[in-house]
């Protein structure tokens, strides 16, 4: 059963594991992924040695999450497009891909499926649940929904709920997809097309919010891209002229080749809906009153998508409840994109 009231008769979750589960199954660490990531967290992919896990600097022998000591689980969320049941999967009721008929999912739904996964593996309590951005929301939800099943909660560059501005960015990205003529109301699989233009634009909008102004200035500046010897006079052209334009188009093109448009709609809506305080009359203190985990909350100084003050909201509520919490605000230049670069040792 899902929070929307919809039911799934069955589903698959794709996972990838690292390290070895100890005899009493007390050393398991669950890694929750953000919007466009997957279960492939560390090391080269079995299918493609060039595909290195998205948090490879964090997870492995001798790394911050040391797989010589911990059994690490990367899980692909329900509704995603990397193997777990989602819009691209066949609907047993129709024999066709779910497409637009796939039910809305929430962060809380994901945590419930992850708890069932833990049951399947015989894990009664995680040594830690951790993630960045949307993954951090899942870690926070774990501490609320299953307080006795999580020892440590690590929330990196996340928020207790999206701001109106963040919801607005998500809406612009979704509308880019919805307005693509190849979207076909979400049933583009039947037409054997991909709404690439919408996906490209959605990714370009999103990517701007992941980088800081200083980082973009340092990376790209304002230099015009012109063949050697050509003048810098105005062309009055809408082709790529600045390096940042080239970068965004490249990111958009790449994204449109591997990500599913329906999945993008679902996951951004899950981001919008996340608000654990909503069921407690807007009180985050009350929402976190029953947590038992020890917390590490991390933010980055130049992250304007999920700025440090949103992390401090979580910290303040935990302190009000006398929960054990450590907070690190890291002075780093890369904005929200710092999640993939920084390690706990920094």
Long-range contacts (C-beta under 8 A, 24 or more apart in sequence): 2-103, 2-104, 2-105, 2-106, 2-109, 3-106, 3-108, 3-109, 4-103, 4-104, 4-105, 4-106, 6-103, 6-104, 8-78, 8-85, 8-103, 9-92, 10-85, 10-92, 11-78, 11-84, 11-85, 11-113, 12-83, 12-84, 12-85, 12-89, 13-75, 13-76, 13-77, 13-78, 13-84, 13-85, 13-113, 13-114, 13-117, 14-38, 14-39, 14-75, 14-76, 14-82, 14-83, 14-84, 15-39, 15-73, 15-74, 15-75, 15-76, 15-117, 16-40, 16-41, 16-73, 16-74, 17-71, 17-72, 17-73, 17-74, 18-42, 18-43, 18-59, 18-60, 18-67, 18-71, 18-72, 18-74, 19-67, 19-68, 19-69, 19-70, 19-71, 19-72, 20-71, 21-71, 21-121, 21-123, 22-71, 25-121, 25-122, 25-123, 25-124, 26-125, 26-127, 27-69, 27-70, 27-71, 27-127, 28-70, 28-71, 28-72, 28-73, 28-118, 28-121, 28-123, 28-126, 28-127, 29-65, 29-70, 29-71, 29-72, 29-73, 29-126, 29-127, 29-128, 29-129, 29-130, 30-73, 30-75, 30-114, 30-118, 30-126, 30-128, 30-129, 30-130, 30-142, 31-55, 31-59, 31-65, 31-72, 31-73, 31-74, 31-75, 31-130, 31-131, 31-135, 32-75, 32-77, 32-110, 32-114, 32-129, 32-130, 32-131, 32-134, 32-135, 32-136, 32-138, 32-139, 33-74, 33-75, 33-76, 33-77, 33-131, 33-134, 33-135, 34-131, 34-132, 34-133, 34-134, 34-135, 34-339, 35-133, 35-134, 35-206, 35-264, 35-267, 35-268, 35-271, 36-255, 36-259, 37-135, 38-74, 38-76, 38-80, 38-82, 38-83, 39-74, 39-75, 39-76, 39-82, 39-83, 39-84, 40-74, 40-82, 41-72, 41-74, 42-67, 42-72, 42-74, 54-340, 55-340, 57-340, 57-341, 57-343, 58-343, 58-344, 63-343, 64-343, 64-344, 64-345, 65-128, 65-130, 65-344, 70-127, 70-128, 73-117, 73-121, 75-114, 75-117, 77-105, 77-110, 77-113, 77-267, 78-105, 78-109, 78-110, 78-113, 79-105, 79-263, 79-266, 79-267, 79-270, 80-263, 80-267, 81-259, 81-260, 81-263, 86-260, 86-262, 86-263, 86-266, 87-186, 87-260, 87-262, 87-263, 87-266, 88-189, 88-260, 88-262, 88-263, 96-189, 96-190, 97-189, 97-190, 98-262, 99-186, 99-187, 99-188, 99-189, 99-190, 99-262, 100-185, 100-186, 100-187, 100-262, 102-262, 102-266, 104-266, 104-269, 104-270, 105-266, 105-270, 106-270, 106-273, 106-274, 107-134, 107-137, 107-138, 107-141, 107-270, 107-273, 107-274, 108-141, 108-145, 110-138, 110-141, 110-270, 111-138, 111-141, 111-142, 111-145, 111-146, 112-145, 114-138, 114-142, 115-145, 115-146, 115-149, 118-149, 124-149, 125-149, 125-150, 125-151, 126-150, 126-151, 127-151, 127-152, 128-152, 128-153, 128-154, 129-153, 129-154, 130-154, 130-155, 130-156, 131-155, 131-156, 131-158, 132-156, 132-157, 132-158, 132-339, 132-340, 133-157, 133-158, 133-306, 133-336, 133-339, 134-158, 134-267, 134-270, 134-271, 137-271, 137-274, 140-276, 140-314, 141-274, 141-276, 142-293, 143-288, 143-291, 143-292, 143-293, 143-295, 144-276, 144-287, 144-288, 144-290, 144-291, 147-290, 147-291, 147-292, 147-293, 148-292, 150-292, 150-293, 151-293, 151-294, 152-293, 152-294, 152-295, 152-296, 153-291, 153-293, 153-294, 153-295, 153-296, 154-295, 154-296, 154-298, 155-295, 155-296, 155-297, 155-298, 155-311, 155-314, 156-297, 156-298, 156-299, 156-339, 157-298, 157-299, 157-300, 157-303, 157-306, 157-311, 157-336, 157-338, 157-339, 158-306, 158-310, 158-311, 158-314, 159-306, 159-310, 159-311, 159-313, 159-314, 160-275, 160-276, 160-277, 160-284, 160-310, 160-313, 160-314, 160-317, 161-274, 161-275, 161-276, 161-277, 161-278, 162-271, 162-272, 162-274, 163-310, 166-271, 166-305, 166-306, 167-272, 169-205, 169-206, 169-209, 170-268, 170-269, 170-271, 170-272, 172-205, 173-201, 173-202, 173-203, 173-205, 173-206, 173-264, 173-268, 174-202, 174-264, 174-265, 174-268, 174-269, 176-201, 176-202, 176-205, 177-201, 177-202, 177-261, 177-264, 177-265, 178-265, 180-261, 183-261, 186-261, 186-262, 186-265, 188-261, 194-256, 194-261, 195-261, 196-256, 198-261, 199-252, 199-255, 199-256, 199-259, 199-261, 199-264, 200-249, 200-252, 200-253, 200-255, 200-256, 201-252, 202-255, 202-264, 203-251, 203-252, 203-255, 203-256, 203-259, 204-248, 204-249, 204-251, 204-252, 207-248, 207-251, 207-252, 208-248, 209-304, 209-305, 209-336, 210-305, 210-335, 210-336, 210-337, 211-334, 211-335, 211-336, 211-337, 212-302, 212-303, 212-304, 212-333, 212-334, 212-335, 214-302, 214-333, 215-302, 215-333, 215-334, 215-335, 215-337, 216-244, 218-333, 219-243, 219-244, 219-247, 220-244, 220-247, 284-313, 284-314, 284-317, 285-317, 285-320, 285-321, 287-317, 288-314, 288-317, 288-318, 288-321, 288-323, 289-321, 291-318, 291-321, 291-323, 293-323, 294-323, 294-324, 294-325, 294-326, 295-323, 295-324, 295-325, 295-326, 296-325, 296-326, 296-327, 296-328, 296-344, 297-325, 297-326, 297-327, 297-328, 298-327, 298-328, 298-329, 298-330, 298-342, 298-344, 299-327, 299-328, 299-329, 299-330, 300-329, 300-330, 300-332, 300-334, 300-335, 300-336, 300-338, 300-339, 300-342, 301-329, 301-330, 301-331, 301-332, 302-332, 302-333, 302-334, 302-335, 302-338, 303-335, 303-336, 303-338, 304-335, 304-336, 305-335, 305-336, 306-336
